[in-house]
Amino acid sequence: MIEKGVVNRYAKALAEIISREKDPEKVFDRIFVIVDALLHETSYRFFLNPSISKQDKFDRLSSFLEEIKLEDKYASFLLKVVKNNRFRVLQYLKKPTKEYLYRKLGIVEVDLTVPKKLTTETEKKFVKAFEKKSGKKVKLKVKVDKDIIGGAIARMGSLVIDGSIKTNILKIKEKLTGEL
Amino acid sequence: MKKGFKIFPFLLFCAVSFGSEGGSFWSPTVLFIGHVFNVIVFVYVLYYFLKSPVKEVIKTKRSELLKKLKEADEKEKESAERLKEIEDRMNGLKNEIEDILKRTEQIALKEKEKILQKAKEEADKIKKLAELEVENKLNAAKLELKRYMAELASQRAEEMVKSAITESDIDKSMEKYFSELEG
């Protein structure tokens, strides 16, 4: 198991580089497509094989990155990860990098659960409302779940705004049980 | 000793006068008187010599007997005293035994009361505990039942809402959520 502090250090560095891009989100997605490819079973086994020398791993990655024409700064980052023998870090890198990047860019990700599909107009209304509430740019991810019956549930970082009918019924039930 | 010397001449005369019986110098009457006299003298001599030792023996015996009698009296008295003492002690013992018996009875009664009281307290305690346990179990069962009822009620409410809710109700609930978000 790799230390969280180590992962965070790499994530922060990568987020810092990506945040300087014109379209950071696009770059982030591209980088992590490559990372996911590297974490594919065959590649993963190769990079974690102790009988293969560090130099061989470095050379193989270097030629692969040249082949896909990845920008030097990102190629250097990935090569440094391999050079430092921290290949496992890539497994846990996506989430903290996204968090650091969004923080750096002043973006907040909102997971919105609704009972039926939203119209584009309603979605925009929600985005505006969340932006007003958080004071940050909102990246909305909508999920449809009929089980919540009505209302909606929003998760913004650690903040949860739950106004679903299902939760209200549960609250009534808890109140009843609590009063007993 | 003086007496011995006094009777000596008299004895010498008798010896001389009747020393020889074989002779016929004296008549039979005189001889008879001489024999009688000899017997009297013999008896006197016996009396004279044996009087003191016999008297002494009798006196000694008497005093011994008296002494023994006295000792016997003393022993009798002593025995009577001891008997009395023993009787007193026996009487005392009887009282003492009665006292001990009474005290033992009292202690036994007290102990009995104590044991009964303790047993009663224990029984009360057990009873209370049992009542408490029953009450707790009853309350737990009631609570469980109420929880089950609440669970059932909420499930039923959810089913009812799900079956009765319309598209417009869903829209309204979302609008309400939105307005709460903005407000």
Interface residues (C-beta under 8 A of the other chain):
Chain A: V114 P115 K116 T122 K125 F126 A129 F130 K132 K133 I149 G150 G151 A152 A154 I161 G163 I165 K166 I169 L170 I172 K173 L176 T177 L180
Chain B: L143 K146 R147 A150 E151 A153 S154 A157 E158 V161 K162 I165 E167 D169 I170 K172 S173 M174 K176 Y177 F178 E180 L181 E182
